[in-house]
Amino acid sequence: MIFVMKEMIISLLNMTAWRMDAPELFGSFHITASLAAVAAAVLLAVVVSKRKNSDTVRVLAVIGWALLLLEIWKQLFLFFIVNNGAYDWWYFPFQLCSVPMYLCILLPSAGKRTRRTYLTFLGGYTFVSAVATLIFPEDILRSYTALTVHGFVWHGLLLFISLTVLLTGSADISARGLMRAFGLFAILCIIAILINLFAEPIMQTTSGLPHSWAAMFYLNPYHISPQPLVGSIQKTAGIPAGLAVYALSISVISSVTCRLLSRKSD
């Protein structure tokens, strides 16, 4: 029974396994896809924010479940089609761009203060992660059409989430609210580092994968980050210093983004 289900899943995945030449970074495909994702996100966020009696939490929860379905497909595709039944921890779903999926799903059941913290995080940190990836999408320009499209759709949805939060005034841009969002980010960073530490010995003994280490939040204490600026700092000042600068920079930019773009709630 399990074997039959596995074969059915692989068969369905093969139906989406269209090959392509991996698009060039800053090439025409990258620029066109990024602009399309941004335009769609802005347009939809403006429409949603202008609707009277719009339930922001309900809208974001629906997006969260949609992201979960996309993530399940991605994980199965990577496992069965790309990596031939081996798991690459590089793609474990706990990146800064993965967290919105969980937070959006949890929003309806969260208490008032916790929900506000989630929304503030989604407004600032998700905006930064979405924009950064659309500008520098090296990790989502793949040799499979569906995977590449998935990456741009995913980050377009993240941008929609953040803009919806900001345009509806759902984020708490007070000093206390921004500190709570920072506290959430700090907790998530610790979890990300622990996942990286856990995966390190597994990845070192697994052969045939495109990656040899995990990079949740790009906060791996053993390896130089592939992010150009962070990697340069780490090479000069050491890995811990580079990671600290990286994390603090994200926090500052995210807080400033919330302050600048958030519409005051009625």
C-alpha positions as CSV (number, residue, x, y, z in Angstrom):
1,M,0.0,0.0,0.0
2,I,2.8,2.4,1.0
3,F,4.7,1.5,-2.2
4,V,1.7,2.1,-4.4
5,M,1.1,5.5,-2.7
6,K,4.8,6.4,-3.2
7,E,4.6,5.5,-6.9
8,M,1.4,7.6,-7.3
9,I,3.1,10.6,-5.6
10,I,6.2,10.3,-7.8
11,S,4.0,9.9,-10.9
12,L,2.1,13.1,-10.0
13,L,5.3,15.0,-9.3
14,N,6.8,13.9,-12.6
15,M,3.9,15.6,-14.3
16,T,5.3,18.9,-13.0
17,A,9.0,18.1,-13.6
18,W,9.5,20.3,-16.6
19,R,13.2,21.0,-17.2
20,M,14.6,24.4,-18.2
21,D,17.9,26.2,-18.3
22,A,18.3,27.8,-14.9
23,P,17.6,31.6,-15.5
24,E,20.5,33.9,-15.0
25,L,20.7,36.2,-12.0
26,F,19.7,39.7,-13.1
27,G,18.7,38.3,-16.5
28,S,15.5,39.1,-18.3
29,F,13.5,36.2,-16.7
30,H,14.6,37.3,-13.2
31,I,13.7,40.9,-13.7
32,T,10.4,40.2,-15.4
33,A,9.3,37.6,-12.8
34,S,10.3,39.8,-9.9
35,L,8.5,42.9,-11.3
36,A,5.4,40.7,-12.0
37,A,5.5,39.4,-8.4
38,V,5.8,42.9,-6.9
39,A,3.1,44.3,-9.1
40,A,0.6,41.5,-8.3
41,A,1.4,41.8,-4.6
42,V,1.0,45.5,-4.5
43,L,-2.3,45.5,-6.5
44,L,-3.8,42.7,-4.4
45,A,-2.7,44.3,-1.1
46,V,-4.2,47.7,-2.1
47,V,-7.5,46.0,-3.1
48,V,-7.7,44.0,0.2
49,S,-6.8,47.0,2.4
50,K,-9.5,49.2,0.8
51,R,-12.3,46.7,1.3
52,K,-14.6,47.7,4.1
53,N,-15.0,45.2,6.9
54,S,-12.1,43.2,5.4
55,D,-10.9,40.5,7.9
56,T,-7.2,40.8,7.6
57,V,-6.6,37.8,9.9
58,R,-8.9,35.6,7.9
59,V,-7.3,36.6,4.6
60,L,-3.8,35.9,5.9
61,A,-4.8,32.6,7.4
62,V,-6.0,31.5,4.0
63,I,-2.7,32.5,2.4
64,G,-0.9,30.6,5.2
65,W,-2.7,27.4,4.3
66,A,-2.0,28.0,0.6
67,L,1.7,28.4,1.4
68,L,1.5,25.1,3.4
69,L,0.2,23.3,0.3
70,L,2.9,24.8,-1.8
71,E,5.6,23.8,0.7
72,I,4.3,20.2,0.8
73,W,4.6,20.0,-3.0
74,K,8.1,21.6,-2.9
75,Q,9.4,19.2,-0.2
76,L,8.1,16.2,-2.0
77,F,9.4,17.4,-5.3
78,L,12.9,18.1,-3.9
79,F,13.0,14.7,-2.1
80,F,11.7,12.4,-4.9
81,I,12.6,14.2,-8.1
82,V,15.6,16.4,-7.4
83,N,17.5,14.4,-4.8
84,N,16.3,10.9,-5.6
85,G,15.0,10.0,-2.2
86,A,17.6,11.8,-0.1
87,Y,16.8,14.7,2.2
88,D,18.7,18.0,1.8
89,W,18.4,19.9,5.0
90,W,19.3,23.1,3.2
91,Y,15.6,23.2,2.2
92,F,14.1,22.4,5.6
93,P,11.1,24.7,5.9
94,F,12.4,27.1,8.6
95,Q,13.9,29.9,6.7
96,L,13.0,33.5,7.3
97,C,10.8,33.2,4.2
98,S,9.2,30.1,5.6
99,V,8.1,31.5,9.0
100,P,5.1,33.5,7.6
101,M,3.5,30.3,6.6
102,Y,3.3,29.2,10.3
103,L,2.4,32.6,11.7
104,C,-0.4,33.1,9.2
105,I,-1.9,29.7,10.1
106,L,-1.6,30.5,13.8
107,L,-3.1,34.0,13.6
108,P,-6.8,33.1,14.2
109,S,-6.0,31.1,17.4
110,A,-3.5,33.5,18.8
111,G,-4.3,35.9,21.7
112,K,-4.7,39.6,21.0
113,R,-1.1,40.6,22.1
114,T,0.5,37.6,20.4
115,R,-1.5,38.2,17.3
116,R,-0.4,41.8,17.2
117,T,3.3,40.6,17.5
118,Y,2.8,38.1,14.7
119,L,1.4,40.8,12.5
120,T,4.2,43.3,13.3
121,F,6.7,40.6,12.4
122,L,4.9,39.8,9.2
123,G,4.8,43.5,8.3
124,G,8.5,44.2,8.8
125,Y,10.6,41.0,8.7
126,T,8.5,39.4,6.0
127,F,8.7,42.5,3.8
128,V,12.5,42.5,4.1
129,S,12.9,38.8,3.3
130,A,10.5,38.9,0.4
131,V,12.1,42.0,-1.2
132,A,15.7,40.7,-0.6
133,T,14.9,37.4,-2.3
134,L,13.2,39.0,-5.3
135,I,16.2,41.3,-5.8
136,F,18.7,38.5,-5.3
137,P,16.9,35.2,-6.1
138,E,19.9,33.0,-6.7
139,D,18.5,30.2,-4.6
140,I,15.2,30.1,-6.5
141,L,16.5,30.2,-10.0
142,R,16.3,26.4,-10.7
143,S,16.6,24.1,-13.6
144,Y,13.0,23.0,-13.1
145,T,10.2,25.4,-14.3
146,A,7.8,24.5,-11.6
147,L,10.3,25.0,-8.8
148,T,11.4,28.4,-10.2
149,V,7.8,29.6,-10.6
150,H,7.1,28.3,-7.1
151,G,9.9,30.5,-5.7
152,F,8.6,33.7,-7.3
153,V,4.9,32.9,-6.4
154,W,6.0,32.2,-2.9
155,H,7.8,35.5,-2.4
156,G,5.1,37.4,-4.2
157,L,2.7,36.0,-1.6
158,L,5.1,37.0,1.2
159,L,5.2,40.6,-0.1
160,F,1.4,40.6,-0.3
161,I,1.2,39.4,3.3
162,S,3.5,42.2,4.5
163,L,1.9,44.9,2.5
164,T,-1.6,43.9,3.6
165,V,-0.4,44.1,7.2
166,L,1.2,47.5,6.7
167,L,-1.6,49.0,4.6
168,T,-4.3,47.9,7.0
169,G,-2.5,49.4,10.0
170,S,-2.3,45.9,11.7
171,A,1.3,46.2,12.8
172,D,2.2,47.7,16.2
173,I,4.8,50.3,15.4
174,S,5.2,51.5,18.9
175,A,8.6,51.0,20.5
176,R,7.2,48.2,22.7
177,G,5.5,46.5,19.7
178,L,8.7,46.6,17.6
179,M,10.6,45.1,20.6
180,R,8.1,42.3,20.8
181,A,8.6,41.6,17.2
182,F,12.4,41.6,17.7
183,G,12.0,39.2,20.6
184,L,10.0,36.8,18.3
185,F,12.8,37.2,15.7
186,A,15.4,36.4,18.3
187,I,13.6,33.2,19.4
188,L,13.3,32.1,15.8
189,C,17.0,32.8,15.2
190,I,17.9,30.5,18.1
191,I,15.6,27.8,16.8
192,A,17.2,28.2,13.3
193,I,20.7,27.8,14.8
194,L,19.7,24.7,16.7
195,I,18.3,23.2,13.5
196,N,21.6,24.0,11.7
197,L,23.5,22.4,14.6
198,F,21.3,19.3,14.5
199,A,21.6,18.9,10.7
200,E,25.4,19.4,10.6
201,P,26.5,15.8,11.3
202,I,23.7,14.4,9.1
203,M,24.7,16.6,6.2
204,Q,28.3,15.8,6.6
205,T,27.7,12.1,6.2
206,T,25.1,12.3,3.4
207,S,26.6,12.2,-0.1
208,G,25.1,13.1,-3.5
209,L,23.3,16.2,-2.4
210,P,23.9,19.7,-3.8
211,H,24.5,21.1,-0.3
212,S,26.7,19.8,2.5
213,W,25.3,22.0,5.3
214,A,22.0,23.6,6.5
215,A,21.5,27.3,6.5
216,M,18.3,28.2,8.4
217,F,18.0,32.0,8.4
218,Y,21.6,31.8,7.0
219,L,22.8,31.5,10.6
220,N,25.1,28.5,10.4
221,P,28.0,28.9,13.0
222,Y,30.3,26.6,11.1
223,H,30.2,28.0,7.5
224,I,30.6,31.3,5.7
225,S,27.3,32.6,4.6
226,P,26.5,32.5,0.8
227,Q,25.0,36.0,1.3
228,P,27.6,38.3,-0.3
229,L,27.6,41.1,2.3
230,V,27.4,38.7,5.3
231,G,30.0,36.4,3.9
232,S,32.4,39.4,3.5
233,I,31.9,40.4,7.1
234,Q,32.5,36.9,8.3
235,K,35.7,36.5,6.3
236,T,37.0,39.7,7.8
237,A,35.7,39.7,11.4
238,G,34.8,36.0,11.9
239,I,31.6,34.0,11.6
240,P,30.0,35.0,14.9
241,A,30.5,38.7,14.2
242,G,29.1,38.3,10.7
243,L,26.0,36.5,12.0
244,A,25.4,39.1,14.7
245,V,25.7,42.0,12.2
246,Y,23.4,40.2,9.8
247,A,20.7,39.5,12.4
248,L,20.8,43.0,13.8
249,S,20.7,44.6,10.3
250,I,17.5,42.6,9.5
251,S,15.9,43.8,12.8
252,V,16.8,47.4,12.2
253,I,15.6,47.4,8.5
254,S,12.4,45.6,9.5
255,S,11.6,48.1,12.2
256,V,12.3,51.0,10.0
257,T,10.1,49.5,7.3
258,C,7.2,49.1,9.7
259,R,7.5,52.7,10.8
260,L,7.8,54.1,7.3
261,L,5.2,52.0,5.5
262,S,2.6,51.2,8.1
263,R,-0.7,53.0,7.8
264,K,-2.0,54.2,11.1
265,S,-4.9,52.1,12.3
266,D,-8.3,53.7,12.8
